[in-house]
Amino acid sequence: MYSYNEFDAAFVRNRVAQFRAQVDRRIDGALTEDEFKPLRLMNGLYLQLHAYMLRVAIPYGTLSSAQMRQLALLAERWDRGYGHFTTRQNIQYNWPELKDVPDMLDALADVGMHAIQTSGNTVRNVTADHFAGAAADEIADPRPYAELLRQWSMDHPEFQFLGRKFKIAITGSPNDRAVTGAHDIGLRMVQNDAGEIGFTVLVGGGLGRTPMIGQVLREFVSVRELLPYVEAVLSAYNSYGRRDNKYKARIKITVHETGLDAFREKIEERFEDLLPQFSGVDQDLLGEIKAQFAAPAWRNAPLEGFASAYDSDPVFRSWADTNLTEHRAPGYAIVSISLKAHGQTPGDATAEQMQVMADLAERFGHDELRISHEQNVILPHVHKSDLPEIHAILKAHGLATANIGLASDIIACPGMDYCALATARSIPVAQQLALRFDELKIEHDVGALKIKISGCINACGHHHVGHIGILGLDRAGVENYQITLGGDGTETTAIGTRTGPGFAYDEIVPAVERVILAYLEQRESPEESFLEAYHRLGMAPFKEALYGDSLKGSRARAA
């Protein structure tokens, strides 16, 4: 994984020193909050409902054990003993004191981390497939390219004051685990007929109040062309994107209003101008970066212990069936650690749990961890012989919930418990749903199901691409929850369809339960997933389950 060089380290330390002086001026009153706001946002510091919130970058979701331990230290020393992992593969601290933030940033710099560009109208944290470098279905590891994009975009003078925030995601697999279709730029690694690796470039995806799916801008951009092409997209957007209305300032609106073909022409013009300026220095840098992402030395060990535990221990077998993914190296597995224990806050991890996961990575996982956009933690490289011991340790610390990809593996934004923008609660709904699924004991029977919850129209919980999406809104001072069905965040990206009128806070859990029970009743076989059943059946049976009596009344009045 990437380690800071001298330039990186000096750059980050200088930013911390600069921000420390700005914080001092805010505390002594030399800066008002309005004057301080753009300065703090450049350093990942928000002002939420109850306190400041610090968002720390975890580029493309990759961490070492030392970095995870430092995140635990921040939680223990300067927060309330926990951190919240987000859908941008970052971590947030919800309760720091302003005076302590510079010390937190200095502590992050000690392990090659920062909070720069985790907020503001700039290029945000570049995200990637959380199985990158490990997945059996991968064309190539996308992280060196994500790191190249991170370095290029960091403090880029042209792109620090864009019309709105800008998000880039990259996947190295044809099975998209990075939700590239819902990003401003989505990069999907492909091979052309000559066997060369390059990228299909999508543009104009995004969720929020106007959800749109990214469109293919170019089928193939070579590795040499990647940076100048992405710069051309940003440059064209910066010139032609709207600034008169912040709700219409995202690139998806520019693409929609300009038209894909017309916008492509502008991008291609910029690209032709920019390409000669990239004389190969970026490729030399890419070569240096790639060297830091070399695969670890895989080891061989007997697998009898894994097989014995799998055959004899049903709890271990359930966890292995649900939380393990095929690895590209023989004898290895990818371990997904659920931060979704039933009834707990999705994405939260205590300082102690972070320490445990760091220890596991160091002892068993070639010193690597990943954060997924689904708010879980990954041990990407684990030999199967170590899995019984790893499971026992996870179980002892509340981290062995066997629910990855199931109904209680819910994505939820912080909602009205923390966020100043939220209009409804998200966390309690997620907790109540998970507890209900556990009470019913139906999760494993239901199988793969993506439930995603947002506490406002900004869609930080990705509800639009949930198989079942839940959007919390304020209706005359009362929380109201809309349900959407059929969303998809994979390579077949789709925006869910709203079912109809929303539900009150105390009605939303029973409503979702009715949808799931309707699926179980009408699926053709246990092998037919919820999404497959929805595509076959359409909306009608699920609307009947949700609104049965009111639908009958409406039909009677219409007759």
C-alpha positions as CSV (number, residue, x, y, z in Angstrom):
1,M,0.0,0.0,0.0
2,Y,1.0,3.6,-0.5
3,S,3.4,5.3,1.9
4,Y,4.0,9.0,2.1
5,N,7.3,10.3,0.6
6,E,9.1,13.5,1.9
7,F,6.9,15.8,-0.2
8,D,3.7,14.2,1.0
9,A,4.7,14.4,4.6
10,A,5.8,18.1,4.4
11,F,2.7,19.0,2.5
12,V,0.4,17.6,5.1
13,R,2.4,19.0,8.1
14,N,2.3,22.4,6.5
15,R,-1.5,22.2,6.1
16,V,-1.9,21.2,9.8
17,A,0.3,24.1,10.9
18,Q,-1.7,26.5,8.8
19,F,-5.0,25.2,10.1
20,R,-3.7,25.3,13.7
21,A,-3.2,29.1,13.3
22,Q,-6.7,29.5,11.8
23,V,-8.2,27.6,14.7
24,D,-6.4,29.8,17.2
25,R,-7.8,32.9,15.5
26,R,-11.3,31.4,15.6
27,I,-11.0,30.6,19.3
28,D,-9.7,34.1,20.2
29,G,-12.4,35.8,18.1
30,A,-10.3,37.2,15.3
31,L,-12.3,35.1,12.9
32,T,-16.1,34.8,12.9
33,E,-17.8,31.5,12.3
34,D,-18.7,32.7,8.8
35,E,-15.1,33.6,8.1
36,F,-13.8,30.3,9.6
37,K,-16.3,28.1,7.6
38,P,-14.4,27.9,4.3
39,L,-11.1,27.4,6.1
40,R,-12.4,24.5,8.2
41,L,-14.2,22.9,5.3
42,M,-10.9,22.7,3.4
43,N,-9.7,20.6,6.3
44,G,-12.6,18.3,6.7
45,L,-14.2,20.0,9.7
46,Y,-18.0,20.4,9.7
47,L,-20.4,22.0,12.2
48,Q,-23.2,19.6,12.9
49,L,-26.2,19.7,15.1
50,H,-24.5,19.3,18.4
51,A,-20.7,19.8,17.8
52,Y,-18.0,20.0,15.2
53,M,-17.5,16.8,13.2
54,L,-14.1,15.8,11.7
55,R,-14.1,13.7,8.5
56,V,-10.9,11.8,7.9
57,A,-9.9,10.6,4.4
58,I,-9.2,6.9,3.9
59,P,-8.2,7.0,0.2
60,Y,-9.8,4.2,-1.8
61,G,-10.6,2.6,1.6
62,T,-7.1,1.2,2.3
63,L,-5.6,1.2,5.8
64,S,-2.6,-0.3,7.6
65,S,-2.8,-1.7,11.1
66,A,-0.8,1.3,12.4
67,Q,-3.3,3.7,10.7
68,M,-6.3,1.8,12.2
69,R,-4.7,2.0,15.6
70,Q,-4.3,5.7,15.2
71,L,-8.0,6.1,14.3
72,A,-8.7,4.2,17.6
73,L,-6.4,6.6,19.4
74,L,-8.3,9.6,18.0
75,A,-11.6,8.1,19.1
76,E,-10.4,7.4,22.6
77,R,-8.4,10.6,23.3
78,W,-10.4,13.3,21.6
79,D,-13.9,11.9,20.9
80,R,-16.3,9.6,22.8
81,G,-14.6,6.3,22.2
82,Y,-15.9,5.5,18.7
83,G,-15.8,6.5,15.1
84,H,-18.3,6.3,12.2
85,F,-17.3,4.7,8.9
86,T,-19.1,6.3,5.9
87,T,-20.2,5.5,2.4
88,R,-17.2,7.5,1.1
89,Q,-14.9,5.0,2.8
90,N,-14.0,7.7,5.3
91,I,-14.3,7.9,9.1
92,Q,-16.1,10.6,11.0
93,Y,-15.6,11.8,14.6
94,N,-18.8,13.4,15.9
95,W,-17.7,15.1,19.1
96,P,-14.2,16.7,18.9
97,E,-13.5,20.0,20.7
98,L,-12.4,22.7,18.2
99,K,-9.2,23.3,20.2
100,D,-8.2,19.6,19.8
101,V,-8.7,19.3,16.0
102,P,-5.1,20.5,15.1
103,D,-3.7,17.8,17.5
104,M,-5.9,15.2,15.9
105,L,-4.7,16.2,12.4
106,D,-1.1,16.1,13.6
107,A,-1.7,12.6,15.0
108,L,-3.1,11.6,11.6
109,A,0.0,13.0,9.9
110,D,2.1,10.8,12.1
111,V,0.7,7.7,10.2
112,G,0.4,9.2,6.7
113,M,-3.3,10.4,6.9
114,H,-5.2,13.7,6.7
115,A,-8.6,15.2,6.3
116,I,-7.9,17.4,3.3
117,Q,-10.7,17.6,0.6
118,T,-13.1,15.5,2.6
119,S,-15.4,18.5,2.3
120,G,-15.9,21.6,0.1
121,N,-16.5,22.0,-3.6
122,T,-13.5,20.1,-4.8
123,V,-12.6,16.5,-5.8
124,R,-13.5,14.4,-2.8
125,N,-11.9,11.2,-1.5
126,V,-11.5,8.9,-4.6
127,T,-13.2,5.6,-3.8
128,A,-12.6,2.1,-5.1
129,D,-13.7,-1.5,-4.9
130,H,-13.1,-2.6,-1.3
131,F,-11.9,-6.0,-2.6
132,A,-9.3,-4.4,-4.8
133,G,-6.1,-6.3,-5.2
134,A,-7.7,-9.5,-3.7
135,A,-10.9,-10.3,-5.7
136,A,-10.8,-13.4,-7.9
137,D,-12.8,-11.6,-10.6
138,E,-10.5,-8.6,-10.9
139,I,-8.9,-7.4,-14.2
140,A,-6.3,-5.4,-12.3
141,D,-5.9,-3.6,-9.0
142,P,-7.5,-0.2,-9.4
143,R,-5.8,1.4,-6.4
144,P,-2.6,2.6,-8.1
145,Y,-4.8,4.6,-10.4
146,A,-6.9,5.8,-7.6
147,E,-3.7,7.0,-5.8
148,L,-2.6,8.7,-9.0
149,L,-5.9,10.5,-9.2
150,R,-5.6,11.4,-5.5
151,Q,-2.2,13.0,-5.9
152,W,-3.3,14.8,-9.1
153,S,-6.4,16.2,-7.5
154,M,-4.9,17.2,-4.1
155,D,-4.8,21.0,-4.0
156,H,-5.2,21.2,-7.8
157,P,-5.4,25.0,-8.3
158,E,-8.0,24.8,-11.0
159,F,-10.4,22.6,-9.0
160,Q,-10.5,23.9,-5.5
161,F,-13.6,26.0,-6.0
162,L,-15.8,24.0,-8.3
163,G,-19.6,24.6,-8.6
164,R,-20.2,21.7,-6.3
165,K,-18.4,18.7,-4.7
166,F,-17.0,16.2,-7.2
167,K,-16.8,12.4,-6.7
168,I,-14.8,9.8,-8.5
169,A,-15.0,6.0,-8.1
170,I,-13.0,3.3,-9.8
171,T,-13.4,-0.5,-10.1
172,G,-11.0,-3.1,-11.5
173,S,-13.7,-5.8,-11.8
174,P,-16.6,-6.3,-14.2
175,N,-18.7,-6.9,-11.1
176,D,-19.0,-3.3,-9.9
177,R,-18.6,-3.1,-6.1
178,A,-17.8,0.7,-6.2
179,V,-21.2,2.1,-7.4
180,T,-19.4,3.8,-10.3
181,G,-22.7,4.5,-12.1
182,A,-23.8,6.9,-9.3
183,H,-20.6,9.1,-9.4
184,D,-19.7,12.3,-11.2
185,I,-17.0,10.2,-12.9
186,G,-17.1,6.5,-12.8
187,L,-14.1,4.5,-14.1
188,R,-14.5,0.8,-15.0
189,M,-11.3,-1.0,-15.9
190,V,-11.6,-3.0,-19.1
191,Q,-9.3,-4.8,-21.7
192,N,-9.5,-3.9,-25.4
193,D,-9.2,-6.3,-28.2
194,A,-5.4,-6.0,-28.1
195,G,-5.4,-7.0,-24.4
196,E,-4.5,-3.5,-23.2
197,I,-5.9,-2.4,-19.9
198,G,-7.8,0.9,-19.9
199,F,-11.0,2.5,-18.6
200,T,-14.6,2.9,-19.7
201,V,-15.5,6.4,-18.5
202,L,-18.9,7.2,-17.2
203,V,-20.0,10.8,-16.4
204,G,-23.0,12.5,-14.8
205,G,-24.0,10.0,-12.2
206,G,-25.2,11.0,-8.8
207,L,-28.0,10.7,-6.3
208,G,-29.5,13.4,-4.1
209,R,-32.6,15.4,-5.0
210,T,-32.1,14.6,-8.8
211,P,-30.8,11.0,-9.0
212,M,-29.2,10.2,-12.3
213,I,-27.2,7.2,-13.7
214,G,-23.8,7.9,-15.2
215,Q,-23.6,7.7,-19.0
216,V,-20.7,6.2,-21.0
217,L,-18.6,9.1,-22.1
218,R,-15.9,7.0,-23.7
219,E,-15.7,3.2,-24.1
220,F,-11.9,3.1,-23.8
221,V,-9.4,5.5,-22.3
222,S,-5.8,4.2,-22.2
223,V,-3.7,4.3,-19.0
224,R,-1.6,7.0,-20.6
225,E,-4.7,9.1,-21.3
226,L,-6.3,8.7,-17.9
227,L,-5.1,11.8,-16.2
228,P,-5.5,14.2,-19.1
229,Y,-8.9,12.8,-19.9
230,V,-10.2,13.2,-16.3
231,E,-8.7,16.7,-16.2
232,A,-10.5,17.5,-19.4
233,V,-13.8,16.4,-17.9
234,L,-13.2,18.5,-14.7
235,S,-12.1,21.5,-16.8
236,A,-15.1,21.4,-19.1
237,Y,-17.5,21.0,-16.1
238,N,-15.7,23.9,-14.3
239,S,-16.2,26.1,-17.3
240,Y,-19.8,25.2,-18.4
241,G,-21.4,23.9,-15.2
242,R,-24.0,26.1,-13.5
243,R,-23.2,28.3,-10.5
244,D,-26.5,30.2,-10.3
245,N,-28.2,27.5,-8.3
246,K,-26.3,25.0,-6.0
247,Y,-29.0,22.4,-6.6
248,K,-28.2,22.5,-10.3
249,A,-24.5,22.8,-10.1
250,R,-23.5,19.1,-10.2
251,I,-22.0,17.7,-13.4
252,K,-25.1,15.5,-13.9
253,I,-27.2,18.6,-14.5
254,T,-24.6,20.0,-16.9
255,V,-24.7,16.7,-18.9
256,H,-28.5,16.6,-18.8
257,E,-29.0,20.2,-19.9
258,T,-26.1,20.3,-22.4
259,G,-26.7,16.8,-23.8
260,L,-24.1,14.1,-23.6
261,D,-22.9,14.4,-27.2
262,A,-22.5,18.2,-27.0
263,F,-20.7,18.0,-23.6
264,R,-18.5,15.2,-25.0
265,E,-17.4,17.5,-27.8
266,K,-16.3,20.1,-25.3
267,I,-14.4,17.5,-23.3
268,E,-12.7,16.1,-26.3
269,E,-11.6,19.6,-27.3
270,R,-10.0,20.1,-23.9
271,F,-8.5,16.7,-24.0
272,E,-6.7,17.4,-27.3
273,D,-5.2,20.5,-25.8
274,L,-4.2,18.8,-22.5
275,L,-2.8,15.5,-23.8
276,P,0.5,17.0,-25.1
277,Q,1.1,18.6,-21.7
278,F,1.3,15.2,-20.0
279,S,4.7,14.3,-21.2
280,G,5.1,11.1,-19.3
281,V,5.9,12.4,-15.8
282,D,2.6,11.1,-14.7
283,Q,3.4,7.6,-16.1
284,D,6.8,7.6,-14.2
285,L,4.9,8.5,-11.0
286,L,2.4,5.7,-11.8
287,G,5.2,3.2,-12.0
288,E,6.5,4.3,-8.6
289,I,3.0,4.0,-7.1
290,K,2.4,0.6,-8.6
291,A,5.5,-0.8,-7.0
292,Q,3.9,0.0,-3.6
293,F,0.8,-2.0,-4.4
294,A,2.6,-5.3,-5.1
295,A,0.8,-8.3,-3.8
296,P,2.1,-9.7,-0.5
297,A,4.0,-13.0,-0.4
298,W,1.3,-15.6,-0.2
299,R,1.9,-18.4,2.2
300,N,0.9,-22.1,2.1
301,A,-0.6,-23.9,5.1
302,P,-2.7,-26.9,5.7
303,L,-6.5,-26.3,5.4
304,E,-7.7,-29.1,7.6
305,G,-8.4,-26.8,10.5
306,F,-10.7,-24.7,8.4
307,A,-12.5,-27.7,7.0
308,S,-12.9,-29.2,10.5
309,A,-14.3,-26.0,12.0
310,Y,-16.6,-25.6,9.0
311,D,-18.0,-29.1,9.4
312,S,-18.3,-29.1,13.2
313,D,-19.3,-25.6,14.2
314,P,-22.6,-24.3,12.7
315,V,-22.0,-20.7,14.0
316,F,-18.6,-20.6,12.2
317,R,-20.1,-22.2,9.1
318,S,-22.9,-19.6,9.0
319,W,-20.3,-16.8,9.3
320,A,-18.0,-18.4,6.7
321,D,-20.9,-18.8,4.2
322,T,-22.0,-15.2,4.6
323,N,-18.9,-13.1,5.3
324,L,-16.2,-14.7,3.2
325,T,-15.5,-14.0,-0.5
326,E,-13.4,-15.9,-3.0
327,H,-9.8,-14.6,-3.1
328,R,-7.5,-14.7,-6.2
329,A,-4.8,-16.6,-4.3
330,P,-5.2,-20.3,-3.5
331,G,-5.9,-21.0,0.1
332,Y,-6.9,-17.4,0.9
333,A,-10.3,-15.7,1.5
334,I,-11.5,-12.1,1.8
335,V,-13.1,-11.5,5.2
336,S,-15.8,-8.9,5.6
337,I,-16.2,-7.8,9.2
338,S,-19.8,-6.6,9.8
339,L,-20.2,-3.3,11.7
340,K,-24.0,-4.1,11.7
341,A,-24.6,-6.2,14.8
342,H,-28.3,-6.3,15.2
343,G,-29.5,-3.2,17.0
344,Q,-26.2,-1.3,16.7
345,T,-25.5,1.9,14.7
346,P,-24.5,0.9,11.2
347,G,-20.9,1.9,10.5
348,D,-19.9,2.6,14.1
349,A,-16.8,1.0,15.6
350,T,-15.5,1.5,19.1
351,A,-11.8,2.3,19.8
352,E,-11.4,-1.2,21.2
353,Q,-12.9,-2.8,18.1
354,M,-10.6,-0.8,15.9
355,Q,-7.7,-2.0,17.9
356,V,-8.9,-5.6,17.6
357,M,-9.2,-5.3,13.8
358,A,-5.8,-3.7,13.6
359,D,-4.3,-6.6,15.6
360,L,-6.0,-9.1,13.2
361,A,-4.6,-7.4,10.2
362,E,-1.1,-7.4,11.6
363,R,-1.2,-11.0,12.7
364,F,-3.2,-12.6,10.0
365,G,-3.9,-10.2,7.2
366,H,-0.6,-9.0,5.6
367,D,-1.1,-5.7,7.5
368,E,-4.0,-4.5,5.3
369,L,-7.6,-3.4,6.0
370,R,-10.2,-1.9,3.8
371,I,-13.3,0.2,4.5
372,S,-16.2,-0.6,2.2
373,H,-18.8,2.0,1.0
374,E,-21.3,-0.3,2.8
375,Q,-19.8,0.8,6.1
376,N,-18.0,-2.5,6.9
377,V,-14.3,-3.4,7.4
378,I,-12.5,-5.9,5.2
379,L,-9.5,-8.1,5.9
380,P,-8.6,-8.6,2.2
381,H,-5.9,-11.2,2.5
382,V,-6.5,-14.0,5.0
383,H,-5.3,-17.6,4.8
384,K,-8.1,-20.0,5.4
385,S,-6.2,-21.8,8.1
386,D,-6.4,-18.7,10.3
387,L,-10.1,-18.2,9.9
388,P,-11.3,-20.2,13.0
389,E,-9.0,-18.2,15.3
390,I,-10.0,-14.9,13.6
391,H,-13.7,-15.8,14.0
392,A,-13.3,-16.5,17.7
393,I,-11.6,-13.2,18.3
394,L,-14.2,-11.3,16.3
395,K,-17.0,-13.1,18.2
396,A,-15.5,-12.1,21.5
397,H,-15.6,-8.4,20.5
398,G,-19.1,-8.2,18.9
399,L,-17.7,-8.3,15.4
400,A,-18.8,-11.7,14.1
401,T,-22.3,-11.0,13.0
402,A,-23.0,-13.2,10.0
403,N,-25.0,-10.8,7.9
404,I,-22.9,-9.4,5.1
405,G,-25.2,-8.7,2.1
406,L,-28.3,-9.6,4.1
407,A,-31.3,-7.6,5.2
408,S,-29.7,-6.2,8.4
409,D,-26.5,-5.2,6.6
410,I,-28.1,-1.8,6.2
411,I,-26.5,1.4,4.9
412,A,-27.7,4.4,6.9
413,C,-26.6,8.0,7.1
414,P,-26.3,9.7,10.5
415,G,-29.7,11.3,10.0
416,M,-31.2,13.7,12.4
417,D,-29.2,12.3,15.3
418,Y,-26.2,14.2,14.1
419,C,-26.6,15.9,10.7
420,A,-27.7,19.5,10.5
421,L,-29.2,18.8,7.0
422,A,-31.3,15.8,8.0
423,T,-35.1,16.0,8.1
424,A,-35.7,12.5,9.7
425,R,-34.0,9.9,11.8
426,S,-32.1,7.1,10.0
427,I,-30.1,5.3,12.7
428,P,-33.1,4.2,14.9
429,V,-35.0,2.9,11.8
430,A,-32.0,0.8,10.8
431,Q,-31.6,-0.5,14.3
432,Q,-35.3,-1.4,14.6
433,L,-35.3,-3.1,11.2
434,A,-32.2,-5.2,12.1
435,L,-33.7,-6.2,15.4
436,R,-37.0,-7.2,13.7
437,F,-35.2,-9.3,11.1
438,D,-33.3,-11.0,13.9
439,E,-36.5,-11.6,15.8
440,L,-38.2,-13.2,12.8
441,K,-35.1,-15.3,11.9
442,I,-35.7,-14.8,8.2
443,E,-32.5,-13.1,7.0
444,H,-30.7,-16.2,5.7
445,D,-33.9,-17.4,4.0
446,V,-34.4,-14.0,2.3
447,G,-30.8,-14.0,1.1
448,A,-29.2,-11.1,-0.7
449,L,-31.0,-7.9,0.0
450,K,-29.7,-4.3,0.0
451,I,-31.6,-1.9,2.3
452,K,-30.4,1.7,2.3
453,I,-31.7,4.6,4.4
454,S,-31.2,8.3,4.0
455,G,-32.4,10.9,6.5
456,C,-32.9,13.6,3.9
457,I,-33.1,14.2,0.1
458,N,-29.3,14.5,-0.1
459,A,-29.2,10.7,-0.2
460,C,-26.0,10.1,1.8
461,G,-27.4,6.6,2.6
462,H,-27.6,5.8,-1.2
463,H,-31.3,4.9,-0.8
464,H,-31.9,5.4,-4.5
465,V,-29.8,2.3,-5.4
466,G,-31.1,0.1,-2.6
467,H,-33.2,-3.0,-3.5
468,I,-35.4,-1.4,-0.8
469,G,-34.7,2.3,-0.3
470,I,-36.0,4.4,2.5
471,L,-36.0,8.2,2.4
472,G,-36.9,10.1,5.5
473,L,-38.6,13.5,5.0
474,D,-40.3,16.2,7.1
475,R,-44.0,16.5,6.4
476,A,-45.4,19.5,8.3
477,G,-43.1,18.8,11.2
478,V,-43.7,15.0,11.2
479,E,-41.2,12.4,10.0
480,N,-42.5,10.6,6.9
481,Y,-40.6,7.7,5.2
482,Q,-40.9,7.0,1.5
483,I,-40.1,3.5,0.1
484,T,-38.5,2.8,-3.2
485,L,-38.0,-0.6,-4.8
486,G,-35.7,-2.0,-7.5
487,G,-32.6,0.1,-7.1
488,D,-29.3,-1.4,-8.0
489,G,-25.8,-0.1,-7.2
490,T,-23.8,-2.6,-9.4
491,E,-22.7,-2.6,-13.0
492,T,-26.5,-2.7,-13.9
493,T,-27.1,0.5,-12.0
494,A,-30.8,1.4,-11.6
495,I,-32.7,4.1,-9.6
496,G,-35.5,2.6,-7.4
497,T,-39.1,3.4,-8.1
498,R,-41.2,5.0,-5.4
499,T,-44.0,2.8,-4.2
500,G,-46.5,5.5,-3.2
501,P,-47.4,7.5,-0.1
502,G,-44.9,7.5,2.7
503,F,-45.2,6.0,6.2
504,A,-45.0,7.5,9.7
505,Y,-42.0,6.7,11.9
506,D,-43.8,4.0,13.8
507,E,-45.2,2.5,10.5
508,I,-42.0,2.1,8.5
509,V,-40.6,-1.1,10.0
510,P,-43.9,-3.0,9.6
511,A,-44.1,-1.7,6.1
512,V,-40.7,-3.0,5.1
513,E,-41.5,-6.3,6.8
514,R,-44.6,-6.6,4.6
515,V,-42.5,-6.0,1.4
516,I,-40.1,-8.8,2.4
517,L,-42.9,-11.2,3.4
518,A,-44.6,-10.6,0.0
519,Y,-41.3,-11.5,-1.7
520,L,-41.0,-14.7,0.3
521,E,-44.5,-15.6,-0.6
522,Q,-44.2,-15.0,-4.3
523,R,-40.7,-15.9,-5.3
524,E,-40.4,-18.9,-7.6
525,S,-37.7,-20.6,-5.6
526,P,-35.2,-19.8,-2.8
527,E,-32.7,-19.1,-5.6
528,E,-34.7,-16.2,-7.0
529,S,-33.4,-13.1,-5.3
530,F,-35.5,-10.1,-4.2
531,L,-34.3,-8.1,-7.1
532,E,-34.9,-10.9,-9.6
533,A,-38.4,-11.3,-8.2
534,Y,-39.1,-7.6,-8.4
535,H,-38.0,-7.5,-12.0
536,R,-40.3,-10.5,-12.8
537,L,-43.3,-9.4,-10.8
538,G,-43.2,-5.7,-11.1
539,M,-44.4,-3.2,-8.5
540,A,-48.0,-4.5,-8.1
541,P,-47.7,-7.3,-5.5
542,F,-45.5,-5.1,-3.3
543,K,-47.9,-2.2,-3.5
544,E,-50.7,-4.5,-2.6
545,A,-48.7,-5.7,0.5
546,L,-47.9,-2.1,1.5
547,Y,-51.3,-0.4,0.8
548,G,-53.7,-3.3,0.4
549,D,-56.9,-1.8,2.0
550,S,-56.4,1.7,0.7
551,L,-55.8,0.3,-2.8
552,K,-59.0,-1.6,-2.7
553,G,-60.8,1.5,-1.6
554,S,-59.4,3.5,-4.4
555,R,-60.4,0.9,-7.0
556,A,-63.9,0.9,-5.6
557,R,-64.2,4.6,-5.8
558,A,-62.8,4.6,-9.4
559,A,-65.4,1.9,-10.3
